[in-house]
């Protein structure tokens, strides 16, 4: 059965790429867009907390926009989850015009597994966006705490870590949306899943490792900043 061979290979390709990306973020963040953004977020927190009297409104508006973006994506994810769940609970019968020997299994159990995988992907994305809202919402309070009134633990480094963690959940939720594309094509067979996964990796690499952004950052000598805000 092609489903038992091609689908695990497709998933393995996506997982291997993200393991490679995580390694790059940990070892050399300046080679990835995510690593550069994390450094920028920590620097932004330090800048805001250093001059809070003049930048408090800017901080609140920026964080509010981030929360609105996460809320929109969470609403989209739960809407898609509800749609897939409603489809599964209906009495819809799938036609079988294709041969299962070439295009994969088309029995009721296999169709249910395909839609349940898609449902789990959207639900996981929703949970990640909710966690992103939670962490960014906490930053709203932490970043406005004056140093003279706050706990010694509420430092710019700590607030920056909370902000980076919130956006990490946002990125993971978005990745789940990307993974939903191969799972959606699984409805039409395992071959489209493999082809979509192979095509998805170069697209993600282009988004994660941008030569223009990385080159621009390396042209600026910010070695002390990079060491201080290293992921």
Phi and psi restraints in degrees (value plus and minus 20) as a CYANA .aco file:
   2 UNK   PHI     -88.0   -48.0
   2 UNK   PSI     -50.0   -10.0
   3 UNK   PHI     -80.3   -40.3
   3 UNK   PSI     -58.2   -18.2
   4 UNK   PHI     -94.0   -54.0
   4 UNK   PSI     -33.5     6.5
   5 UNK   PHI    -128.7   -88.7
   5 UNK   PSI     -73.0   -33.0
   6 UNK   PHI     -93.7   -53.7
   6 UNK   PSI     -58.4   -18.4
   7 UNK   PHI     -85.8   -45.8
   7 UNK   PSI     -67.9   -27.9
   8 UNK   PHI     -80.5   -40.5
   8 UNK   PSI     -55.3   -15.3
   9 UNK   PHI     -84.7   -44.7
   9 UNK   PSI     -61.9   -21.9
  10 UNK   PHI     -83.0   -43.0
  10 UNK   PSI     -63.6   -23.6
  11 UNK   PHI     -85.1   -45.1
  11 UNK   PSI     -59.1   -19.1
  12 UNK   PHI     -83.4   -43.4
  12 UNK   PSI     -56.1   -16.1
  13 UNK   PHI     -82.3   -42.3
  13 UNK   PSI     -66.1   -26.1
  14 UNK   PHI     -86.8   -46.8
  14 UNK   PSI     -62.2   -22.2
  15 UNK   PHI     -84.4   -44.4
  15 UNK   PSI     -62.3   -22.3
  16 UNK   PHI     -82.3   -42.3
  16 UNK   PSI     -60.1   -20.1
  17 UNK   PHI     -83.1   -43.1
  17 UNK   PSI     -62.6   -22.6
  18 UNK   PHI     -92.1   -52.1
  18 UNK   PSI     -48.7    -8.7
  19 UNK   PHI     -84.8   -44.8
  19 UNK   PSI     -62.6   -22.6
  20 UNK   PHI     -81.8   -41.8
  20 UNK   PSI     -62.6   -22.6
  21 UNK   PHI     -84.6   -44.6
  21 UNK   PSI     -62.7   -22.7
  22 UNK   PHI     -82.3   -42.3
  22 UNK   PSI     -58.8   -18.8
  23 UNK   PHI     -82.8   -42.8
  23 UNK   PSI     -62.6   -22.6
  24 UNK   PHI     -85.4   -45.4
  24 UNK   PSI     -58.9   -18.9
  25 UNK   PHI     -85.0   -45.0
  25 UNK   PSI     -59.0   -19.0
  26 UNK   PHI     -94.5   -54.5
  26 UNK   PSI     -60.9   -20.9
  27 UNK   PHI    -106.7   -66.7
  27 UNK   PSI     -60.6   -20.6
  28 UNK   PHI    -165.2  -125.2
  28 UNK   PSI      61.5   101.5
  29 UNK   PHI     -83.6   -43.6
  29 UNK   PSI     -44.9    -4.9
  30 UNK   PHI     -91.2   -51.2
  30 UNK   PSI     -27.9    12.1
  31 UNK   PHI    -112.2   -72.2
  31 UNK   PSI     -20.8    19.2
  32 UNK   PHI    -147.7  -107.7
  32 UNK   PSI     128.9   168.9
  33 UNK   PHI     -86.0   -46.0
  33 UNK   PSI     -57.1   -17.1
  34 UNK   PHI     -84.2   -44.2
  34 UNK   PSI     -63.3   -23.3
  35 UNK   PHI     -83.2   -43.2
  35 UNK   PSI     -61.7   -21.7
  36 UNK   PHI     -84.0   -44.0
  36 UNK   PSI     -61.7   -21.7
  37 UNK   PHI     -84.2   -44.2
  37 UNK   PSI     -57.2   -17.2
  38 UNK   PHI     -84.2   -44.2
  38 UNK   PSI     -61.5   -21.5
  39 UNK   PHI     -83.1   -43.1
  39 UNK   PSI     -62.0   -22.0
  40 UNK   PHI     -85.0   -45.0
  40 UNK   PSI     -58.8   -18.8
  41 UNK   PHI     -85.6   -45.6
  41 UNK   PSI     -61.0   -21.0
  42 UNK   PHI     -86.4   -46.4
  42 UNK   PSI     -58.8   -18.8
  43 UNK   PHI     -86.3   -46.3
  43 UNK   PSI     -57.2   -17.2
  44 UNK   PHI     -83.7   -43.7
  44 UNK   PSI     -61.4   -21.4
  45 UNK   PHI     -82.7   -42.7
  45 UNK   PSI     -63.9   -23.9
  46 UNK   PHI     -82.2   -42.2
  46 UNK   PSI     -60.3   -20.3
  47 UNK   PHI     -85.7   -45.7
  47 UNK   PSI     -61.7   -21.7
  48 UNK   PHI     -87.2   -47.2
  48 UNK   PSI     -66.7   -26.7
  49 UNK   PHI     -91.8   -51.8
  49 UNK   PSI     -41.7    -1.7
  50 UNK   PHI     -94.2   -54.2
  50 UNK   PSI     -50.7   -10.7
  51 UNK   PHI    -153.9  -113.9
  51 UNK   PSI      39.8    79.8
  52 UNK   PHI     -86.3   -46.3
  52 UNK   PSI     -52.6   -12.6
  53 UNK   PHI     -80.9   -40.9
  53 UNK   PSI     -51.8   -11.8
  54 UNK   PHI    -119.8   -79.8
  54 UNK   PSI     -37.8     2.2
  55 UNK   PHI    -139.3   -99.3
  55 UNK   PSI      -8.2    31.8
  56 UNK   PHI     -85.5   -45.5
  56 UNK   PSI     -59.1   -19.1
  57 UNK   PHI     -87.4   -47.4
  57 UNK   PSI     -59.8   -19.8
  58 UNK   PHI     -80.2   -40.2
  58 UNK   PSI     -62.5   -22.5
  59 UNK   PHI     -83.0   -43.0
  59 UNK   PSI     -66.1   -26.1
  60 UNK   PHI     -84.4   -44.4
  60 UNK   PSI     -62.7   -22.7
  61 UNK   PHI     -86.0   -46.0
  61 UNK   PSI     -60.7   -20.7
  62 UNK   PHI     -84.6   -44.6
  62 UNK   PSI     -65.7   -25.7
  63 UNK   PHI     -87.2   -47.2
  63 UNK   PSI     -55.2   -15.2
  64 UNK   PHI     -82.9   -42.9
  64 UNK   PSI     -61.5   -21.5
  65 UNK   PHI     -83.3   -43.3
  65 UNK   PSI     -57.2   -17.2
  66 UNK   PHI     -85.9   -45.9
  66 UNK   PSI     -61.4   -21.4
  67 UNK   PHI     -85.0   -45.0
  67 UNK   PSI     -58.9   -18.9
  68 UNK   PHI     -83.6   -43.6
  68 UNK   PSI     -59.0   -19.0
  69 UNK   PHI     -84.7   -44.7
  69 UNK   PSI     -63.9   -23.9
  70 UNK   PHI     -84.9   -44.9
  70 UNK   PSI     -58.3   -18.3
  71 UNK   PHI     -83.8   -43.8
  71 UNK   PSI     -62.0   -22.0
  72 UNK   PHI     -82.4   -42.4
  72 UNK   PSI     -65.3   -25.3
  73 UNK   PHI     -88.5   -48.5
  73 UNK   PSI     -56.3   -16.3
  74 UNK   PHI     -84.5   -44.5
  74 UNK   PSI     -60.3   -20.3
  75 UNK   PHI     -84.5   -44.5
  75 UNK   PSI     -60.1   -20.1
  76 UNK   PHI     -84.2   -44.2
  76 UNK   PSI     -62.4   -22.4
  77 UNK   PHI     -84.4   -44.4
  77 UNK   PSI     -64.7   -24.7
  78 UNK   PHI     -91.0   -51.0
  78 UNK   PSI     -49.1    -9.1
  79 UNK   PHI     -87.0   -47.0
  79 UNK   PSI     -64.2   -24.2
  80 UNK   PHI     -85.6   -45.6
  80 UNK   PSI     -57.0   -17.0
  81 UNK   PHI     -81.3   -41.3
  81 UNK   PSI     -64.7   -24.7
  82 UNK   PHI     -83.8   -43.8
  82 UNK   PSI     -58.0   -18.0
  83 UNK   PHI     -85.1   -45.1
  83 UNK   PSI     -64.0   -24.0
  84 UNK   PHI     -86.5   -46.5
  84 UNK   PSI     -60.2   -20.2
  85 UNK   PHI     -83.6   -43.6
  85 UNK   PSI     -61.1   -21.1
  86 UNK   PHI     -84.6   -44.6
  86 UNK   PSI     -56.5   -16.5
  87 UNK   PHI     -85.5   -45.5
  87 UNK   PSI     -61.8   -21.8
  88 UNK   PHI     -85.6   -45.6
  88 UNK   PSI     -54.6   -14.6
  89 UNK   PHI    -100.1   -60.1
  89 UNK   PSI     -28.0    12.0
  90 UNK   PHI    -102.4   -62.4
  90 UNK   PSI     155.8   195.8
  91 UNK   PHI    -120.1   -80.1
  91 UNK   PSI      13.0    53.0
  92 UNK   PHI     -90.7   -50.7
  92 UNK   PSI     110.6   150.6
  93 UNK   PHI    -128.6   -88.6
  93 UNK   PSI     111.0   151.0
  94 UNK   PHI    -107.9   -67.9
  94 UNK   PSI     109.3   149.3
  95 UNK   PHI     -93.6   -53.6
  95 UNK   PSI     136.0   176.0
  96 UNK   PHI    -143.2  -103.2
  96 UNK   PSI      50.7    90.7
  97 UNK   PHI    -101.3   -61.3
  97 UNK   PSI     -31.6     8.4
  98 UNK   PHI    -129.8   -89.8
  98 UNK   PSI     132.4   172.4
  99 UNK   PHI     -98.1   -58.1
  99 UNK   PSI     109.0   149.0
 100 UNK   PHI     -87.1   -47.1
 100 UNK   PSI     -43.6    -3.6
 101 UNK   PHI     -85.8   -45.8
 101 UNK   PSI     -45.1    -5.1
 102 UNK   PHI    -127.9   -87.9
 102 UNK   PSI     -62.5   -22.5
 103 UNK   PHI    -123.0   -83.0
 103 UNK   PSI     -12.0    28.0
 104 UNK   PHI      76.3   116.3
 104 UNK   PSI     151.4   191.4
 105 UNK   PHI     -88.6   -48.6
 105 UNK   PSI     121.2   161.2
 106 UNK   PHI    -146.0  -106.0
 106 UNK   PSI      -3.4    36.6
 107 UNK   PHI     -96.3   -56.3
 107 UNK   PSI     149.9   189.9
 108 UNK   PHI     -81.9   -41.9
 108 UNK   PSI     -59.5   -19.5
 109 UNK   PHI     -85.1   -45.1
 109 UNK   PSI     -63.2   -23.2
 110 UNK   PHI     -85.6   -45.6
 110 UNK   PSI     -60.4   -20.4
 111 UNK   PHI     -82.3   -42.3
 111 UNK   PSI     -60.5   -20.5
 112 UNK   PHI     -84.0   -44.0
 112 UNK   PSI     -60.5   -20.5
 113 UNK   PHI     -83.3   -43.3
 113 UNK   PSI     -60.3   -20.3
 114 UNK   PHI     -83.4   -43.4
 114 UNK   PSI     -66.2   -26.2
 115 UNK   PHI     -92.4   -52.4
 115 UNK   PSI     -53.1   -13.1
 116 UNK   PHI     -87.1   -47.1
 116 UNK   PSI     -55.1   -15.1
 117 UNK   PHI     -84.5   -44.5
 117 UNK   PSI     -62.2   -22.2
 118 UNK   PHI     -85.3   -45.3
 118 UNK   PSI     -59.5   -19.5
 119 UNK   PHI     -82.9   -42.9
 119 UNK   PSI     -64.3   -24.3
 120 UNK   PHI     -84.3   -44.3
 120 UNK   PSI     -55.6   -15.6
 121 UNK   PHI     -84.6   -44.6
 121 UNK   PSI     -66.4   -26.4
 122 UNK   PHI     -87.9   -47.9
 122 UNK   PSI     -57.3   -17.3
 123 UNK   PHI     -86.5   -46.5
 123 UNK   PSI     -60.3   -20.3
 124 UNK   PHI     -82.8   -42.8
 124 UNK   PSI     -60.7   -20.7
 125 UNK   PHI     -82.0   -42.0
 125 UNK   PSI     -61.9   -21.9
 126 UNK   PHI     -80.6   -40.6
 126 UNK   PSI     -63.8   -23.8
 127 UNK   PHI     -84.8   -44.8
 127 UNK   PSI     -57.5   -17.5
 128 UNK   PHI     -85.6   -45.6
 128 UNK   PSI     -61.9   -21.9
 129 UNK   PHI     -85.7   -45.7
 129 UNK   PSI     -55.6   -15.6
 130 UNK   PHI     -85.5   -45.5
 130 UNK   PSI     -59.8   -19.8
 131 UNK   PHI     -86.0   -46.0
 131 UNK   PSI     -56.1   -16.1
 132 UNK   PHI     -81.9   -41.9
 132 UNK   PSI     -64.3   -24.3
 133 UNK   PHI     -81.1   -41.1
 133 UNK   PSI     -59.4   -19.4
 134 UNK   PHI     -81.8   -41.8
 134 UNK   PSI     -68.7   -28.7
 135 UNK   PHI     -89.7   -49.7
 135 UNK   PSI     -63.3   -23.3
 136 UNK   PHI     -86.3   -46.3
 136 UNK   PSI     -54.6   -14.6
 137 UNK   PHI     -85.2   -45.2
 137 UNK   PSI     -56.6   -16.6
 138 UNK   PHI     -85.4   -45.4
 138 UNK   PSI     -54.9   -14.9
 139 UNK   PHI     -82.6   -42.6
 139 UNK   PSI     -52.1   -12.1
 140 UNK   PHI     -74.5   -34.5
 140 UNK   PSI     -58.9   -18.9
 141 UNK   PHI    -103.2   -63.2
 141 UNK   PSI     -62.5   -22.5
 142 UNK   PHI     -86.6   -46.6
 142 UNK   PSI     -57.7   -17.7
 143 UNK   PHI     -93.2   -53.2
 143 UNK   PSI     -37.4     2.6
 144 UNK   PHI    -118.7   -78.7
 144 UNK   PSI     -13.2    26.8
 145 UNK   PHI    -101.1   -61.1
 145 UNK   PSI      98.6   138.6
 146 UNK   PHI     -83.9   -43.9
 146 UNK   PSI     123.3   163.3
 147 UNK   PHI     -79.1   -39.1
 147 UNK   PSI     -51.7   -11.7
 148 UNK   PHI     -93.8   -53.8
 148 UNK   PSI     -42.0    -2.0
 149 UNK   PHI    -125.9   -85.9
 149 UNK   PSI     -35.9     4.1
 150 UNK   PHI    -106.4   -66.4
 150 UNK   PSI     149.6   189.6
 151 UNK   PHI     -92.9   -52.9
 151 UNK   PSI     132.1   172.1
 152 UNK   PHI     -79.2   -39.2
 152 UNK   PSI     -39.5     0.5
 153 UNK   PHI     -97.7   -57.7
 153 UNK   PSI     -41.8    -1.8
 154 UNK   PHI    -104.6   -64.6
 154 UNK   PSI      59.8    99.8
 155 UNK   PHI    -127.2   -87.2
 155 UNK   PSI     143.4   183.4
 156 UNK   PHI     -77.3   -37.3
 156 UNK   PSI     -53.0   -13.0
 157 UNK   PHI     -86.3   -46.3
 157 UNK   PSI     -62.3   -22.3
 158 UNK   PHI     -86.0   -46.0
 158 UNK   PSI     -65.5   -25.5
 159 UNK   PHI     -83.7   -43.7
 159 UNK   PSI     -58.1   -18.1
 160 UNK   PHI     -83.2   -43.2
 160 UNK   PSI     -59.0   -19.0
 161 UNK   PHI     -83.4   -43.4
 161 UNK   PSI     -61.2   -21.2
 162 UNK   PHI     -83.8   -43.8
 162 UNK   PSI     -62.4   -22.4
 163 UNK   PHI     -84.5   -44.5
 163 UNK   PSI     -64.3   -24.3
 164 UNK   PHI     -82.8   -42.8
 164 UNK   PSI     -59.0   -19.0
 165 UNK   PHI     -84.9   -44.9
 165 UNK   PSI     -59.8   -19.8
 166 UNK   PHI     -82.0   -42.0
 166 UNK   PSI     -63.4   -23.4
 167 UNK   PHI     -94.0   -54.0
 167 UNK   PSI     -42.2    -2.2
 168 UNK   PHI     -85.3   -45.3
 168 UNK   PSI     -62.1   -22.1
 169 UNK   PHI     -84.1   -44.1
 169 UNK   PSI     -56.4   -16.4
 170 UNK   PHI     -83.1   -43.1
 170 UNK   PSI     -62.5   -22.5
 171 UNK   PHI     -85.8   -45.8
 171 UNK   PSI     -59.3   -19.3
 172 UNK   PHI     -85.4   -45.4
 172 UNK   PSI     -60.7   -20.7
 173 UNK   PHI     -81.6   -41.6
 173 UNK   PSI     -59.1   -19.1
 174 UNK   PHI     -87.2   -47.2
 174 UNK   PSI     -57.1   -17.1
 175 UNK   PHI     -82.2   -42.2
 175 UNK   PSI     -56.3   -16.3
 176 UNK   PHI     -83.1   -43.1
 176 UNK   PSI     -55.0   -15.0
 177 UNK   PHI     -84.2   -44.2
 177 UNK   PSI     -59.7   -19.7
 178 UNK   PHI     -83.2   -43.2
 178 UNK   PSI     -62.4   -22.4
 179 UNK   PHI     -86.0   -46.0
 179 UNK   PSI     -44.6    -4.6
 180 UNK   PHI     -84.9   -44.9
 180 UNK   PSI     -45.5    -5.5
 181 UNK   PHI     -82.8   -42.8
 181 UNK   PSI     -72.0   -32.0
 182 UNK   PHI     -80.9   -40.9
 182 UNK   PSI     -58.5   -18.5
 183 UNK   PHI     -85.1   -45.1
 183 UNK   PSI     -55.5   -15.5
 184 UNK   PHI     -86.0   -46.0
 184 UNK   PSI     -58.8   -18.8
 185 UNK   PHI     -93.0   -53.0
 185 UNK   PSI     -36.0     4.0
 186 UNK   PHI     -82.5   -42.5
 186 UNK   PSI     -44.0    -4.0
 187 UNK   PHI     -79.7   -39.7
 187 UNK   PSI     -51.2   -11.2
 188 UNK   PHI    -114.6   -74.6
 188 UNK   PSI     -19.0    21.0
 189 UNK   PHI     110.7   150.7
 189 UNK   PSI     145.3   185.3
 190 UNK   PHI     -95.5   -55.5
 190 UNK   PSI     -44.1    -4.1
 191 UNK   PHI     -84.7   -44.7
 191 UNK   PSI     -66.2   -26.2
 192 UNK   PHI     -80.4   -40.4
 192 UNK   PSI     -50.8   -10.8
 193 UNK   PHI     -82.7   -42.7
 193 UNK   PSI     -67.8   -27.8
 194 UNK   PHI     -84.5   -44.5
 194 UNK   PSI     -64.4   -24.4
 195 UNK   PHI     -83.8   -43.8
 195 UNK   PSI     -60.4   -20.4
 196 UNK   PHI     -87.1   -47.1
 196 UNK   PSI     -59.3   -19.3
 197 UNK   PHI     -85.3   -45.3
 197 UNK   PSI     -59.9   -19.9
 198 UNK   PHI     -85.7   -45.7
 198 UNK   PSI     -59.4   -19.4
 199 UNK   PHI     -94.2   -54.2
 199 UNK   PSI     -46.1    -6.1
 200 UNK   PHI     -92.8   -52.8
 200 UNK   PSI     -53.6   -13.6
 201 UNK   PHI     -82.4   -42.4
 201 UNK   PSI     -68.0   -28.0
 202 UNK   PHI     -81.6   -41.6
 202 UNK   PSI     -54.6   -14.6
 203 UNK   PHI     -84.6   -44.6
 203 UNK   PSI     -66.4   -26.4
 204 UNK   PHI     -85.1   -45.1
 204 UNK   PSI     -58.0   -18.0
 205 UNK   PHI     -82.9   -42.9
 205 UNK   PSI     -60.0   -20.0
 206 UNK   PHI     -84.8   -44.8
 206 UNK   PSI     -55.9   -15.9
 207 UNK   PHI     -96.3   -56.3
 207 UNK   PSI     -51.3   -11.3
 208 UNK   PHI    -109.9   -69.9
 208 UNK   PSI     -49.7    -9.7
 209 UNK   PHI    -145.1  -105.1
 209 UNK   PSI      69.3   109.3
 210 UNK   PHI    -115.7   -75.7
 210 UNK   PSI      98.4   138.4
 211 UNK   PHI     -83.2   -43.2
 211 UNK   PSI     -56.1   -16.1
 212 UNK   PHI     -86.5   -46.5
 212 UNK   PSI     -64.7   -24.7
 213 UNK   PHI     -87.9   -47.9
 213 UNK   PSI     -66.3   -26.3
 214 UNK   PHI     -83.7   -43.7
 214 UNK   PSI     -61.7   -21.7
 215 UNK   PHI     -84.6   -44.6
 215 UNK   PSI     -58.4   -18.4
 216 UNK   PHI     -85.4   -45.4
 216 UNK   PSI     -58.4   -18.4
 217 UNK   PHI     -89.9   -49.9
 217 UNK   PSI     -59.0   -19.0
 218 UNK   PHI     -91.3   -51.3
 218 UNK   PSI     -40.8    -0.8
 219 UNK   PHI     -91.6   -51.6
 219 UNK   PSI     -40.0     0.0
 220 UNK   PHI    -118.9   -78.9
 220 UNK   PSI     109.8   149.8
 221 UNK   PHI    -103.3   -63.3
 221 UNK   PSI      77.0   117.0
 222 UNK   PHI    -147.4  -107.4
 222 UNK   PSI      21.2    61.2
 223 UNK   PHI     -79.1   -39.1
 223 UNK   PSI     -63.3   -23.3
 224 UNK   PHI     -81.0   -41.0
 224 UNK   PSI     -58.4   -18.4
 225 UNK   PHI     -86.9   -46.9
 225 UNK   PSI     -61.5   -21.5
 226 UNK   PHI     -82.6   -42.6
 226 UNK   PSI     -60.1   -20.1
 227 UNK   PHI     -88.4   -48.4
 227 UNK   PSI     -53.3   -13.3
 228 UNK   PHI     -95.4   -55.4
 228 UNK   PSI     -54.3   -14.3
 229 UNK   PHI    -129.1   -89.1
 229 UNK   PSI       3.3    43.3
 230 UNK   PHI     -81.9   -41.9
 230 UNK   PSI     117.1   157.1
